[in-house]
Structure formats: C-alpha cells, structure tokens
C-alpha cells in the first residue's frame, strides 16, 4: 500500500543564476538553500519568517549537495513514500544543515568581488589585515585566491544588515542611484553653478520627495538618470521642477552612505558577522551566512576635499536594514 503524497514545495536555489556565473571561475556552483526551512521531504515544521520575534535572522535549511536533493525531489514527484527506504532517507537527512544551529562569528578582510543585491547577493573576501590581504589577494592566482577566500551570502529576503560608506570617484555614478546634493537651480531645472559634492544614499521607504524651488539653495534628494560628459541628470518626484540638469565640478567629491551591494568593489575593507560553514557544499575557505556586513570603500585616486554635507542624520537619510 502506498503512502499518501503530501503537496510538494520545491526548494529554492539560494544562489541566483547570475551569482553562480560570477563565481564560476572560482567555485563549483553547488551551494543551495531556501528562505524558509519547511520542506515536506525534509521535516514537518511550519514555514518560519525571515526574522524571529527578537529580530534574529532565520536562515532555514542548507542542502550540502544539490544533486542529492534534486534526486530525492525526483523520487518524491514519482510518488516515493517518505520514511520507508532508509537507503534514501538517511543520505537525504545527512545532506541537510540547519544554518541557525551554527554559531555566529566575526570576520574582517578585503573584498575581491561582489554580485547581486541586498536580497540574496554575495561578497567574496580574503580575511586578514586589509593592508596585507589586499595586495596579496588581488595579485594572486585565481585558484589560490579561491581557496583562501570566504564567501559571505546575504539572506534572500533582504533582511541582512548591510552598510557601505566612504569616498569614491565620479566613475561610481550610474543610473538608478539615489543621490543627495546641495544646489540651486533655475525654473528650467538647470544648476546655477557646478555641483561640488554628491552623497550616494539609500533612502528609507517612507522618505518622500520635496518640492524644489527655483532660485533657492536647497538639499535635494533624487534618482540619478544619466551621467555624460560631466553632466548629471537627476529626477525628483514632487513639484513642478522634476528634471534637473547638473554640471559636475572638476574636483567633485562623492560620499557613500548606502545599503547597496552594487557599490562594493575589489579592494574595499569589510567586516562580516555571520554563521560559517566549511563542510560539504561550502565555497572557498568557507561560506558565511551573513547577518551583518559593513564595508568601507577603498580610497579613490583623488581624495575629496570636503566632509559629507550637513543634512539629515544618517539614520534618517540612509535605508540601513
């Protein structure tokens, strides 16, 4: 007599396809997990939210081998009964790792690369003092670097804490970024003089655009639309003046106070707090399921000459999750 089948919940690959492509020169793409631990062929507990009542991040189940898990899902789809064949169930059980049982540790080092966003993105770094680790890692062979590097993964629900700060060159400016600037524009939205300072921020969801008044110096928050030939176009969502044309000063200072993984690059210093797994299915020197990632940008070639403009406190202006 065959057992009654339960509804199947297919496991969600933890690493996105583009992330696997990014890391393929260094690691085999075999690390998978899912935002919630419940799985009809894995256990019987209910679906857990990304955050516990006390704010602790809940990761759920990590499958050490995607091949074993997919093979068992195939058997389940064919109607195989759970718990009747130990030759199947024991390897499947041993293939699971409950991430939340791992202790939290702290790491620091230098970034080799990053991909994705705060929701499920990844950051590869070499542990150690930044001064020495940066030179050694960035100049090393790929296979040697891969063995030394840790990979920090952010929770797919976007609940990991991420903060990126520091100075950068104008080359980091790209469409889609939210910028904060102090300037004065005319009725057509053109700046009276070149912009000397730009803050790249991640605004809180409740932050609303404010109307811009022509001929008045103001702090403006808007979305960067285009940067070309030292001219920046910015879009705001309130008032009559919504499209701003802003020339950039030759020595424009760029300051970052953001929660965007896209702004992280090789050479940046990083501090990570998370749960380390170095066993089967881990990547490089180990996979860290990160609850908190703090990145400080490497110094740009030309140092900005000003401090961040005095506006709102960072907690109000930046969307630190």
C-alpha positions in Angstrom: 0.0 0.0 0.0 1.4 3.3 -1.0 1.5 6.3 1.4 -0.5 9.4 0.7 1.6 12.0 -1.0 1.8 15.5 0.5 1.9 18.7 -1.5 5.4 19.3 -2.8 7.3 22.5 -2.1 10.2 22.7 -4.4 13.4 24.0 -2.7 14.5 27.4 -3.9 18.2 27.7 -5.1 19.9 30.0 -2.7 22.4 31.4 -5.2 20.9 33.2 -8.2 22.0 32.2 -11.7 23.9 35.4 -12.3 25.7 35.0 -9.0 26.8 31.5 -9.9 28.1 32.7 -13.3 30.0 35.4 -11.4 31.7 32.9 -9.1 32.2 30.1 -11.6 35.9 30.8 -12.2 36.5 30.3 -8.5 33.9 27.7 -7.2 31.6 24.9 -8.2 28.0 26.1 -8.2 26.7 23.6 -5.7 25.6 25.6 -2.7 21.8 25.8 -2.3 19.4 26.8 0.4 16.0 28.3 0.8 14.5 31.2 2.7 12.2 29.0 4.8 13.2 25.7 6.3 9.9 23.8 5.8 10.0 21.1 3.1 7.7 18.1 3.0 10.5 15.7 2.4 12.9 17.4 4.9 10.9 17.9 8.1 7.4 18.7 9.4 7.8 22.1 10.9 5.9 25.1 9.7 7.2 27.8 7.5 9.3 30.3 9.5 9.5 34.1 8.7 13.0 35.5 7.8 13.1 37.3 11.2 12.3 35.8 14.6 10.3 37.8 17.2 13.6 39.1 18.7 14.9 40.2 15.3 17.3 37.2 14.8 17.6 36.2 11.2 16.3 32.7 10.4 18.1 31.0 7.5 16.5 27.6 7.4 17.9 24.6 5.7 21.1 24.4 3.6 21.5 21.5 1.2 25.1 20.5 1.0 24.6 18.7 -2.3 22.1 20.0 -4.8 22.4 16.7 -6.8 21.3 14.6 -3.8 18.4 16.9 -3.1 17.2 17.1 -6.7 17.4 13.3 -7.0 15.2 12.9 -3.9 12.7 15.5 -5.2 12.5 13.5 -8.4 11.6 10.4 -6.3 9.0 12.3 -4.4 7.4 13.5 -7.6 7.2 9.9 -8.7 5.3 9.0 -5.6 8.0 7.5 -3.4 7.0 7.2 0.2 8.9 9.3 2.8 10.5 7.3 5.6 10.1 3.8 4.1 13.5 3.3 2.5 16.5 4.2 4.7 18.9 3.8 1.8 17.2 7.0 0.6 16.2 8.9 3.7 19.5 8.6 5.6 21.6 10.2 2.9 18.9 12.9 2.4 18.9 13.6 6.1 22.7 13.8 6.2 22.6 16.2 3.3 20.7 18.8 5.4 22.3 21.5 7.5 20.1 23.8 9.7 22.1 27.0 9.4 20.7 28.6 12.5 22.4 26.0 14.7 25.8 27.3 13.6 27.5 29.8 16.0 27.8 33.4 14.9 31.4 34.7 14.3 33.1 37.9 13.2 35.4 38.3 10.2 37.3 41.1 8.6 39.3 41.5 5.4 39.5 42.9 1.9 36.8 42.5 -0.8 37.7 40.6 -4.0 34.3 41.0 -5.6 30.5 41.2 -5.1 27.4 40.4 -7.1 23.7 40.8 -6.7 21.8 42.9 -4.2 20.9 43.0 -0.5 18.4 40.3 -1.3 20.5 37.1 -1.8 23.7 38.8 -3.1 27.2 37.5 -2.4 30.5 39.1 -1.4 33.9 37.3 -1.7 36.7 38.5 0.5 40.1 37.4 2.0 40.4 37.5 5.7 43.2 39.4 7.4 44.6 42.9 7.8 43.4 45.0 4.9 46.9 46.4 4.0 48.5 43.0 3.5 45.5 41.0 2.4 44.6 43.4 -0.4 47.9 43.3 -2.2 48.4 39.5 -1.8 44.8 38.6 -2.8 44.3 40.9 -5.7 47.6 39.9 -7.3 47.3 36.2 -6.6 46.3 33.3 -8.9 42.6 32.6 -9.2 42.8 29.0 -7.9 45.0 30.1 -4.9 42.7 33.0 -4.2 39.6 30.8 -4.3 40.9 28.5 -1.6 41.8 31.5 0.7 38.6 33.5 0.1 35.4 33.3 2.2 32.1 34.0 0.5 29.5 36.0 2.5 25.9 35.4 1.4 23.1 37.8 2.2 19.7 36.5 3.2 17.4 36.1 0.2 14.6 38.0 2.0 16.8 41.1 2.2 17.0 41.2 6.0 20.7 41.1 6.4 22.2 44.4 7.7 24.4 46.0 5.0 26.1 49.4 5.3 28.5 50.8 2.7 30.4 54.0 3.4 33.4 56.0 2.3 34.5 58.2 -0.6 34.6 57.3 -4.3 35.5 58.8 -7.6 32.8 60.1 -10.1 33.2 56.8 -12.0 30.9 55.1 -9.5 28.0 57.3 -10.5 25.4 55.2 -12.5 21.7 55.4 -13.4 19.4 54.3 -10.7 21.4 55.5 -7.7 19.7 57.9 -5.2 21.8 61.0 -4.7 21.6 63.9 -2.2 23.0 67.2 -3.3 23.1 70.8 -2.2 22.5 73.1 -5.2 20.4 75.9 -6.6 18.5 75.6 -9.9 16.6 77.9 -12.1 13.0 77.5 -13.3 14.2 75.1 -16.0 15.9 72.8 -13.5 19.5 73.9 -14.5 22.0 74.4 -11.7 23.4 77.9 -11.2 26.9 76.5 -10.8 28.7 73.1 -10.9 27.9 70.6 -8.2 30.9 70.2 -5.8 29.6 67.4 -3.6 27.3 64.4 -4.0 26.1 61.9 -1.4 25.0 58.4 -2.6 22.4 57.2 -0.2 19.7 54.5 0.2 16.6 56.4 1.4 14.1 54.9 3.8 10.9 53.7 2.2 8.8 56.4 3.9 11.1 59.2 2.7 9.1 61.4 0.2 10.4 63.9 -2.3 10.1 67.5 -1.5 9.2 70.3 -4.0 12.1 72.2 -5.5 12.0 76.0 -5.5 13.8 77.9 -8.3 16.5 80.3 -7.2 16.8 78.9 -3.7 19.7 76.9 -2.3 18.4 73.5 -1.2 19.3 70.0 -0.3 17.8 67.8 -3.0 17.3 64.0 -3.0 16.6 62.4 -6.3 17.2 59.5 -8.7 20.2 59.6 -11.0 19.0 59.2 -14.6 22.2 59.8 -16.6 25.8 60.9 -16.4 27.6 62.1 -19.5 30.4 64.5 -20.2 30.5 65.8 -16.6 26.7 66.5 -16.8 24.3 64.7 -14.4 20.6 64.4 -14.9 18.5 63.8 -11.8 14.8 63.0 -11.5 12.7 64.1 -8.5 9.0 63.1 -7.8 7.4 66.2 -6.5 6.7 69.8 -7.5 6.8 71.5 -11.0 10.6 71.1 -11.4 11.3 67.4 -11.7 14.1 67.1 -14.1 17.4 68.6 -13.0 20.5 69.2 -15.2 23.5 69.5 -13.0 27.1 70.0 -14.3 29.8 68.5 -12.1 32.8 70.4 -10.7 36.2 69.1 -11.8 37.0 68.0 -8.2 33.5 66.8 -7.3 33.6 64.8 -4.0 31.5 61.6 -3.9 30.5 60.3 -0.5 28.7 57.0 0.1 26.3 56.2 2.9 24.3 53.4 1.5 22.9 49.8 1.8 23.6 48.8 -1.8 25.8 45.8 -2.5 26.2 47.1 -6.1 28.5 49.8 -4.7 31.0 47.3 -3.2 34.2 46.6 -5.2 37.6 45.0 -5.1 39.9 46.5 -2.5 37.2 47.7 -0.1 37.6 46.7 3.5 34.8 44.6 5.0 33.6 43.3 8.4 31.2 40.4 8.4 29.2 38.8 11.2 27.6 35.5 10.4 27.4 31.7 10.6 30.4 30.0 9.0 30.1 26.6 7.2 33.3 24.9 5.9 31.9 21.4 5.3 30.5 19.8 2.2 28.9 22.3 -0.2 30.8 25.4 1.2 32.7 27.7 -1.1 36.4 28.5 -0.9 37.6 28.8 2.6 34.0 28.7 3.8 30.5 30.1 3.2 29.3 32.7 5.7 25.6 33.2 6.1 25.9 36.9 7.0 23.6 38.7 9.4 25.7 42.0 9.2 28.1 43.3 6.6 29.9 46.6 6.9 32.0 47.8 4.0 34.3 50.8 3.8 35.3 52.0 0.3 38.9 51.9 -0.7 40.3 55.5 -1.0 39.8 56.9 -4.5 42.7 58.1 -6.6 41.8 61.7 -5.9 40.8 62.4 -2.3 37.6 64.5 -1.9 38.3 67.8 0.0 35.1 68.0 1.9 33.1 66.2 4.5 29.5 64.9 3.9 27.1 67.8 3.8 25.1 68.5 7.0 21.6 67.4 6.3 19.6 64.7 8.0 21.2 62.3 10.4 22.4 59.1 8.7 19.7 57.0 10.3 17.1 59.2 8.7 18.8 59.5 5.3 20.0 56.0 4.7 18.0 52.8 4.5 20.1 50.6 6.7 18.0 47.5 7.2 
